[in-house]
């Protein structure tokens, strides 16, 4: 009998609070190598905090986070840098540098993080821009000269520039019209499959979640209340999930209003 494959990402009993506010309350999640997992949930439910804990930007009070079986909570210095080199990230809003040309944005991590010669980094940047459907000429433009959809493509090109093993997608379709959002979803699927990368995404866009996910997990009040194949989301048997995916005001999820 062979052992089960080791997860690429493994979270066990992860807790994170800010003062009295508990944000993550015992998260258990495993993501297999090459798998795409999407975490859904309303605004302020802790999706971004979870990503930041995995990235090491926040440290959980309790619990374990492992990458390829290696504990990464508390890693510092070169050990943390080595782990971070496996990651690529598409930020919400793309987060491009206004003062840099498009190709320099895509190549930023290669030049600054890996000390790659500029011409070599530029060649890779142009290659990655082509992978997301942008012409070489776009590389010499500045972000302000691009539409929102083109900026998102540049952000994706930057996320895959180093051919990472793990890619994080933070609300990848926010601010895009439905057609452009679908284009970005298709590119995410294409690029991750071509790289063989493991993907972990957070979103409240169900069209995006259905398209890019192998599995979907719903975060509510600090806990993952449902995890399952994307194809089963409409038959989850969970009233919280059902309310969220259909966008209904009536249900067990109540909007918290300030007094």
Order of alpha helices (4+ residues) and beta strands (2+ residues): beta-beta-beta-alpha-beta-beta-alpha-beta-alpha-alpha-alpha-beta-alpha-beta-alpha-beta-beta-alpha
